[in-house]
Amino acid sequence: MKIEIDSFEAKTKLLELLRQVKTGKSFTITNRGEAVADLVPSVGAKAKDKVAAAERLKTFMLADPVRGVNIKALIEEGREKSRREKN
């Protein structure tokens, strides 16, 4: 979950925000109530922690599951297409 923070406050508290981002927190910076930027951990930092990345993916998938898609049928369709392309 991203915490919203006004741009003026972000400017005055940037070092503290960066410390919090380093621990994994995310912030949405707003200007007059409109979201203009996200302050999030760098991709490099996220990639180093594979377990945390897997947990975030699991949380994301559970939050908005794909419905109405037959995964087995899609896999078989892909295999059949691959077989046809080889011949």
N, CA, C and O atoms as CSV, one atom per row, in Angstrom:
chain,resi,resn,atom,element,x,y,z
A,1,MET,N,N,0.837,-1.175,0.000
A,1,MET,CA,C,0.000,0.000,0.000
A,1,MET,C,C,0.886,1.244,0.000
A,1,MET,O,O,1.829,1.345,0.785
A,2,LYS,N,N,0.579,2.172,-0.871
A,2,LYS,CA,C,1.337,3.418,-0.948
A,2,LYS,C,C,0.684,4.469,-0.065
A,2,LYS,O,O,-0.540,4.588,-0.004
A,3,ILE,N,N,1.523,5.219,0.609
A,3,ILE,CA,C,1.071,6.309,1.464
A,3,ILE,C,C,1.138,7.595,0.655
A,3,ILE,O,O,2.152,7.866,0.011
A,4,GLU,N,N,0.077,8.387,0.678
A,4,GLU,CA,C,0.087,9.657,-0.051
A,4,GLU,C,C,0.747,10.733,0.787
A,4,GLU,O,O,0.531,10.829,1.995
A,5,ILE,N,N,1.566,11.549,0.110
A,5,ILE,CA,C,2.264,12.637,0.781
A,5,ILE,C,C,2.327,13.826,-0.170
A,5,ILE,O,O,2.625,13.663,-1.353
A,6,ASP,N,N,2.049,15.015,0.342
A,6,ASP,CA,C,2.073,16.228,-0.470
A,6,ASP,C,C,3.503,16.532,-0.911
A,6,ASP,O,O,4.458,16.213,-0.204
A,7,SER,N,N,3.642,17.146,-2.072
A,7,SER,CA,C,4.971,17.429,-2.631
A,7,SER,C,C,5.815,18.313,-1.711
A,7,SER,O,O,7.025,18.110,-1.612
A,8,PHE,N,N,5.209,19.279,-1.044
A,8,PHE,CA,C,5.973,20.140,-0.134
A,8,PHE,C,C,6.521,19.325,1.032
A,8,PHE,O,O,7.683,19.471,1.411
A,9,GLU,N,N,5.675,18.469,1.595
A,9,GLU,CA,C,6.114,17.624,2.707
A,9,GLU,C,C,7.182,16.638,2.239
A,9,GLU,O,O,8.139,16.367,2.964
A,10,ALA,N,N,7.020,16.101,1.025
A,10,ALA,CA,C,8.024,15.187,0.476
A,10,ALA,C,C,9.366,15.894,0.336
A,10,ALA,O,O,10.416,15.315,0.616
A,11,LYS,N,N,9.322,17.138,-0.096
A,11,LYS,CA,C,10.557,17.919,-0.260
A,11,LYS,C,C,11.246,18.122,1.084
A,11,LYS,O,O,12.464,17.975,1.193
A,12,THR,N,N,10.473,18.457,2.092
A,12,THR,CA,C,11.076,18.750,3.393
A,12,THR,C,C,11.508,17.496,4.150
A,12,THR,O,O,12.370,17.567,5.026
A,13,LYS,N,N,10.915,16.351,3.816
A,13,LYS,CA,C,11.227,15.104,4.532
A,13,LYS,C,C,11.874,14.060,3.627
A,13,LYS,O,O,11.774,12.864,3.901
A,14,LEU,N,N,12.531,14.487,2.562
A,14,LEU,CA,C,13.040,13.546,1.566
A,14,LEU,C,C,13.967,12.491,2.166
A,14,LEU,O,O,13.814,11.308,1.863
A,15,LEU,N,N,14.916,12.881,3.000
A,15,LEU,CA,C,15.845,11.902,3.570
A,15,LEU,C,C,15.119,10.836,4.384
A,15,LEU,O,O,15.441,9.652,4.288
A,16,GLU,N,N,14.144,11.252,5.181
A,16,GLU,CA,C,13.377,10.282,5.959
A,16,GLU,C,C,12.557,9.373,5.041
A,16,GLU,O,O,12.464,8.170,5.285
A,17,LEU,N,N,11.972,9.932,4.003
A,17,LEU,CA,C,11.210,9.119,3.050
A,17,LEU,C,C,12.116,8.092,2.381
A,17,LEU,O,O,11.725,6.937,2.212
A,18,LEU,N,N,13.319,8.502,2.000
A,18,LEU,CA,C,14.260,7.576,1.367
A,18,LEU,C,C,14.643,6.445,2.313
A,18,LEU,O,O,14.784,5.299,1.886
A,19,ARG,N,N,14.811,6.755,3.583
A,19,ARG,CA,C,15.107,5.701,4.565
A,19,ARG,C,C,13.957,4.693,4.624
A,19,ARG,O,O,14.180,3.485,4.696
A,20,GLN,N,N,12.740,5.200,4.593
A,20,GLN,CA,C,11.579,4.312,4.650
A,20,GLN,C,C,11.433,3.501,3.366
A,20,GLN,O,O,11.062,2.328,3.409
A,21,VAL,N,N,11.723,4.119,2.230
A,21,VAL,CA,C,11.664,3.404,0.950
A,21,VAL,C,C,12.682,2.267,0.958
A,21,VAL,O,O,12.422,1.186,0.430
A,22,LYS,N,N,13.829,2.517,1.555
A,22,LYS,CA,C,14.871,1.489,1.642
A,22,LYS,C,C,14.376,0.267,2.407
A,22,LYS,O,O,14.834,-0.846,2.150
A,23,THR,N,N,13.447,0.457,3.345
A,23,THR,CA,C,12.896,-0.666,4.106
A,23,THR,C,C,11.708,-1.317,3.398
A,23,THR,O,O,11.142,-2.286,3.902
A,24,GLY,N,N,11.327,-0.786,2.226
A,24,GLY,CA,C,10.259,-1.404,1.448
A,24,GLY,C,C,8.968,-0.611,1.343
A,24,GLY,O,O,8.056,-1.019,0.624
A,25,LYS,N,N,8.871,0.507,2.040
A,25,LYS,CA,C,7.643,1.312,1.955
A,25,LYS,C,C,7.592,2.072,0.637
A,25,LYS,O,O,8.623,2.346,0.022
A,26,SER,N,N,6.389,2.405,0.217
A,26,SER,CA,C,6.169,3.160,-1.021
A,26,SER,C,C,5.305,4.377,-0.726
A,26,SER,O,O,4.446,4.344,0.155
A,27,PHE,N,N,5.539,5.443,-1.467
A,27,PHE,CA,C,4.797,6.684,-1.285
A,27,PHE,C,C,4.310,7.199,-2.628
A,27,PHE,O,O,5.001,7.074,-3.640
A,28,THR,N,N,3.118,7.777,-2.632
A,28,THR,CA,C,2.618,8.501,-3.789
A,28,THR,C,C,2.703,9.978,-3.452
A,28,THR,O,O,2.127,10.436,-2.465
A,29,ILE,N,N,3.428,10.721,-4.279
A,29,ILE,CA,C,3.592,12.153,-4.057
A,29,ILE,C,C,2.491,12.875,-4.820
A,29,ILE,O,O,2.271,12.634,-6.007
A,30,THR,N,N,1.804,13.767,-4.112
A,30,THR,CA,C,0.689,14.493,-4.718
A,30,THR,C,C,1.000,15.980,-4.817
A,30,THR,O,O,1.821,16.516,-4.072
A,31,ASN,N,N,0.330,16.622,-5.746
A,31,ASN,CA,C,0.409,18.072,-5.897
A,31,ASN,C,C,-1.023,18.577,-5.956
A,31,ASN,O,O,-1.736,18.343,-6.931
A,32,ARG,N,N,-1.432,19.265,-4.915
A,32,ARG,CA,C,-2.813,19.748,-4.791
A,32,ARG,C,C,-3.825,18.606,-4.892
A,32,ARG,O,O,-4.876,18.739,-5.519
A,33,GLY,N,N,-3.484,17.493,-4.267
A,33,GLY,CA,C,-4.382,16.354,-4.224
A,33,GLY,C,C,-4.300,15.409,-5.405
A,33,GLY,O,O,-4.922,14.347,-5.381
A,34,GLU,N,N,-3.549,15.765,-6.438
A,34,GLU,CA,C,-3.427,14.918,-7.626
A,34,GLU,C,C,-2.115,14.133,-7.563
A,34,GLU,O,O,-1.048,14.713,-7.367
A,35,ALA,N,N,-2.202,12.820,-7.729
A,35,ALA,CA,C,-1.003,11.982,-7.712
A,35,ALA,C,C,-0.118,12.336,-8.906
A,35,ALA,O,O,-0.577,12.356,-10.049
A,36,VAL,N,N,1.156,12.614,-8.627
A,36,VAL,CA,C,2.074,13.002,-9.702
A,36,VAL,C,C,3.295,12.096,-9.792
A,36,VAL,O,O,3.943,12.048,-10.838
A,37,ALA,N,N,3.626,11.374,-8.721
A,37,ALA,CA,C,4.811,10.518,-8.756
A,37,ALA,C,C,4.719,9.453,-7.670
A,37,ALA,O,O,4.026,9.617,-6.666
A,38,ASP,N,N,5.433,8.361,-7.901
A,38,ASP,CA,C,5.541,7.310,-6.898
A,38,ASP,C,C,6.993,7.196,-6.465
A,38,ASP,O,O,7.900,7.172,-7.297
A,39,LEU,N,N,7.203,7.126,-5.182
A,39,LEU,CA,C,8.524,6.924,-4.607
A,39,LEU,C,C,8.530,5.490,-4.090
A,39,LEU,O,O,7.912,5.189,-3.069
A,40,VAL,N,N,9.233,4.607,-4.800
A,40,VAL,CA,C,9.207,3.175,-4.509
A,40,VAL,C,C,10.628,2.629,-4.466
A,40,VAL,O,O,11.547,3.248,-5.003
A,41,PRO,N,N,10.818,1.463,-3.825
A,41,PRO,CA,C,12.146,0.851,-3.831
A,41,PRO,C,C,12.601,0.582,-5.269
A,41,PRO,O,O,11.783,0.296,-6.143
A,42,SER,N,N,13.897,0.677,-5.500
A,42,SER,CA,C,14.419,0.471,-6.852
A,42,SER,C,C,14.243,-0.982,-7.278
A,42,SER,O,O,14.159,-1.879,-6.439
A,43,VAL,N,N,14.188,-1.203,-8.570
A,43,VAL,CA,C,14.037,-2.553,-9.113
A,43,VAL,C,C,15.212,-3.415,-8.678
A,43,VAL,O,O,15.034,-4.589,-8.351
A,44,GLY,N,N,16.406,-2.845,-8.671
A,44,GLY,CA,C,17.589,-3.595,-8.256
A,44,GLY,C,C,17.473,-4.104,-6.830
A,44,GLY,O,O,17.842,-5.242,-6.543
A,45,ALA,N,N,16.970,-3.279,-5.951
A,45,ALA,CA,C,16.807,-3.681,-4.554
A,45,ALA,C,C,15.760,-4.782,-4.433
A,45,ALA,O,O,15.923,-5.709,-3.639
A,46,LYS,N,N,14.700,-4.685,-5.206
A,46,LYS,CA,C,13.655,-5.704,-5.165
A,46,LYS,C,C,14.167,-7.038,-5.693
A,46,LYS,O,O,13.844,-8.093,-5.146
A,47,ALA,N,N,14.960,-6.991,-6.752
A,47,ALA,CA,C,15.443,-8.221,-7.375
A,47,ALA,C,C,16.343,-9.010,-6.434
A,47,ALA,O,O,16.433,-10.232,-6.543
A,48,LYS,N,N,17.001,-8.331,-5.521
A,48,LYS,CA,C,17.903,-9.009,-4.590
A,48,LYS,C,C,17.150,-9.899,-3.615
A,48,LYS,O,O,17.707,-10.880,-3.121
A,49,ASP,N,N,15.933,-9.585,-3.339
A,49,ASP,CA,C,15.165,-10.349,-2.371
A,49,ASP,C,C,14.111,-11.178,-3.096
A,49,ASP,O,O,12.961,-10.756,-3.219
A,50,LYS,N,N,14.498,-12.342,-3.571
A,50,LYS,CA,C,13.608,-13.177,-4.387
A,50,LYS,C,C,12.410,-13.690,-3.597
A,50,LYS,O,O,11.314,-13.813,-4.143
A,51,VAL,N,N,12.605,-13.982,-2.347
A,51,VAL,CA,C,11.499,-14.484,-1.532
A,51,VAL,C,C,10.428,-13.411,-1.381
A,51,VAL,O,O,9.237,-13.697,-1.508
A,52,ALA,N,N,10.844,-12.188,-1.111
A,52,ALA,CA,C,9.887,-11.088,-0.982
A,52,ALA,C,C,9.175,-10.840,-2.303
A,52,ALA,O,O,7.980,-10.545,-2.321
A,53,ALA,N,N,9.904,-10.958,-3.411
A,53,ALA,CA,C,9.292,-10.773,-4.726
A,53,ALA,C,C,8.223,-11.833,-4.969
A,53,ALA,O,O,7.150,-11.529,-5.490
A,54,ALA,N,N,8.515,-13.069,-4.595
A,54,ALA,CA,C,7.537,-14.146,-4.765
A,54,ALA,C,C,6.302,-13.893,-3.902
A,54,ALA,O,O,5.179,-14.151,-4.335
A,55,GLU,N,N,6.501,-13.395,-2.699
A,55,GLU,CA,C,5.373,-13.079,-1.824
A,55,GLU,C,C,4.525,-11.948,-2.395
A,55,GLU,O,O,3.296,-11.997,-2.330
A,56,ARG,N,N,5.179,-10.924,-2.958
A,56,ARG,CA,C,4.422,-9.820,-3.566
A,56,ARG,C,C,3.609,-10.331,-4.758
A,56,ARG,O,O,2.465,-9.921,-4.955
A,57,LEU,N,N,4.201,-11.221,-5.545
A,57,LEU,CA,C,3.490,-11.783,-6.694
A,57,LEU,C,C,2.286,-12.594,-6.227
A,57,LEU,O,O,1.199,-12.487,-6.795
A,58,LYS,N,N,2.481,-13.392,-5.206
A,58,LYS,CA,C,1.383,-14.198,-4.669
A,58,LYS,C,C,0.249,-13.296,-4.172
A,58,LYS,O,O,-0.923,-13.554,-4.447
A,59,THR,N,N,0.603,-12.248,-3.445
A,59,THR,CA,C,-0.394,-11.301,-2.939
A,59,THR,C,C,-1.141,-10.640,-4.086
A,59,THR,O,O,-2.363,-10.498,-4.039
A,60,PHE,N,N,-0.398,-10.232,-5.125
A,60,PHE,CA,C,-1.008,-9.600,-6.295
A,60,PHE,C,C,-1.985,-10.551,-6.980
A,60,PHE,O,O,-3.100,-10.162,-7.328
A,61,MET,N,N,-1.560,-11.798,-7.172
A,61,MET,CA,C,-2.409,-12.767,-7.863
A,61,MET,C,C,-3.675,-13.065,-7.068
A,61,MET,O,O,-4.746,-13.234,-7.652
A,62,LEU,N,N,-3.565,-13.129,-5.762
A,62,LEU,CA,C,-4.737,-13.404,-4.931
A,62,LEU,C,C,-5.672,-12.205,-4.847
A,62,LEU,O,O,-6.878,-12.370,-4.669
A,63,ALA,N,N,-5.126,-11.009,-4.972
A,63,ALA,CA,C,-5.938,-9.796,-4.875
A,63,ALA,C,C,-6.850,-9.615,-6.082
A,63,ALA,O,O,-7.957,-9.093,-5.950
A,64,ASP,N,N,-6.396,-10.039,-7.253
A,64,ASP,CA,C,-7.173,-9.858,-8.481
A,64,ASP,C,C,-6.991,-11.084,-9.374
A,64,ASP,O,O,-6.322,-11.005,-10.404
A,65,PRO,N,N,-7.583,-12.222,-8.985
A,65,PRO,CA,C,-7.363,-13.447,-9.745
A,65,PRO,C,C,-7.972,-13.379,-11.149
A,65,PRO,O,O,-8.985,-12.720,-11.380
A,66,VAL,N,N,-7.326,-14.074,-12.061
A,66,VAL,CA,C,-7.825,-14.165,-13.431
A,66,VAL,C,C,-8.999,-15.135,-13.422
A,66,VAL,O,O,-8.888,-16.251,-12.916
A,67,ARG,N,N,-10.104,-14.710,-13.977
A,67,ARG,CA,C,-11.304,-15.554,-13.988
A,67,ARG,C,C,-11.713,-15.841,-15.432
A,67,ARG,O,O,-11.467,-15.048,-16.341
A,68,GLY,N,N,-12.335,-16.978,-15.607
A,68,GLY,CA,C,-12.876,-17.321,-16.912
A,68,GLY,C,C,-11.836,-17.747,-17.937
A,68,GLY,O,O,-12.107,-17.734,-19.137
A,69,VAL,N,N,-10.645,-18.125,-17.473
A,69,VAL,CA,C,-9.600,-18.558,-18.389
A,69,VAL,C,C,-9.251,-19.995,-18.050
A,69,VAL,O,O,-8.970,-20.320,-16.896
A,70,ASN,N,N,-9.270,-20.855,-19.062
A,70,ASN,CA,C,-8.916,-22.253,-18.874
A,70,ASN,C,C,-7.429,-22.405,-19.174
A,70,ASN,O,O,-7.027,-22.474,-20.336
A,71,ILE,N,N,-6.619,-22.457,-18.126
A,71,ILE,CA,C,-5.169,-22.512,-18.280
A,71,ILE,C,C,-4.746,-23.769,-19.037
A,71,ILE,O,O,-3.880,-23.698,-19.908
A,72,LYS,N,N,-5.341,-24.911,-18.720
A,72,LYS,CA,C,-4.973,-26.159,-19.407
A,72,LYS,C,C,-5.232,-26.055,-20.904
A,72,LYS,O,O,-4.424,-26.519,-21.709
A,73,ALA,N,N,-6.348,-25.451,-21.278
A,73,ALA,CA,C,-6.665,-25.290,-22.697
A,73,ALA,C,C,-5.665,-24.364,-23.374
A,73,ALA,O,O,-5.264,-24.616,-24.510
A,74,LEU,N,N,-5.258,-23.303,-22.699
A,74,LEU,CA,C,-4.265,-22.390,-23.271
A,74,LEU,C,C,-2.921,-23.079,-23.460
A,74,LEU,O,O,-2.252,-22.872,-24.473
A,75,ILE,N,N,-2.523,-23.899,-22.490
A,75,ILE,CA,C,-1.260,-24.635,-22.609
A,75,ILE,C,C,-1.324,-25.588,-23.791
A,75,ILE,O,O,-0.397,-25.649,-24.598
A,76,GLU,N,N,-2.416,-26.329,-23.892
A,76,GLU,CA,C,-2.558,-27.281,-24.998
A,76,GLU,C,C,-2.587,-26.558,-26.341
A,76,GLU,O,O,-1.997,-27.033,-27.311
A,77,GLU,N,N,-3.260,-25.426,-26.406
A,77,GLU,CA,C,-3.302,-24.631,-27.634
A,77,GLU,C,C,-1.895,-24.198,-28.035
A,77,GLU,O,O,-1.537,-24.250,-29.211
A,78,GLY,N,N,-1.104,-23.772,-27.061
A,78,GLY,CA,C,0.273,-23.370,-27.341
A,78,GLY,C,C,1.112,-24.529,-27.832
A,78,GLY,O,O,1.933,-24.362,-28.735
A,79,ARG,N,N,0.920,-25.699,-27.252
A,79,ARG,CA,C,1.662,-26.890,-27.680
A,79,ARG,C,C,1.284,-27.282,-29.107
A,79,ARG,O,O,2.148,-27.610,-29.921
A,80,GLU,N,N,-0.014,-27.242,-29.400
A,80,GLU,CA,C,-0.458,-27.583,-30.751
A,80,GLU,C,C,0.102,-26.602,-31.771
A,80,GLU,O,O,0.538,-27.013,-32.846
A,81,LYS,N,N,0.097,-25.335,-31.456
A,81,LYS,CA,C,0.645,-24.320,-32.356
A,81,LYS,C,C,2.130,-24.562,-32.585
A,81,LYS,O,O,2.621,-24.433,-33.707
A,82,SER,N,N,2.837,-24.911,-31.529
A,82,SER,CA,C,4.271,-25.186,-31.642
A,82,SER,C,C,4.519,-26.400,-32.530
A,82,SER,O,O,5.447,-26.402,-33.339
A,83,ARG,N,N,3.692,-27.433,-32.379
A,83,ARG,CA,C,3.830,-28.643,-33.215
A,83,ARG,C,C,3.592,-28.316,-34.685
A,83,ARG,O,O,4.325,-28.787,-35.554
A,84,ARG,N,N,2.558,-27.501,-34.969
A,84,ARG,CA,C,2.256,-27.137,-36.358
A,84,ARG,C,C,3.395,-26.341,-36.977
A,84,ARG,O,O,3.715,-26.524,-38.151
A,85,GLU,N,N,4.011,-25.458,-36.195
A,85,GLU,CA,C,5.098,-24.627,-36.714
A,85,GLU,C,C,6.343,-25.447,-37.011
A,85,GLU,O,O,7.128,-25.082,-37.886
A,86,LYS,N,N,6.535,-26.554,-36.294
A,86,LYS,CA,C,7.694,-27.420,-36.531
A,86,LYS,C,C,7.534,-28.214,-37.821
A,86,LYS,O,O,8.523,-28.559,-38.468
A,87,ASN,N,N,6.293,-28.502,-38.195
A,87,ASN,CA,C,6.041,-29.321,-39.402
A,87,ASN,C,C,5.990,-28.500,-40.626
A,87,ASN,O,O,5.788,-29.032,-41.718
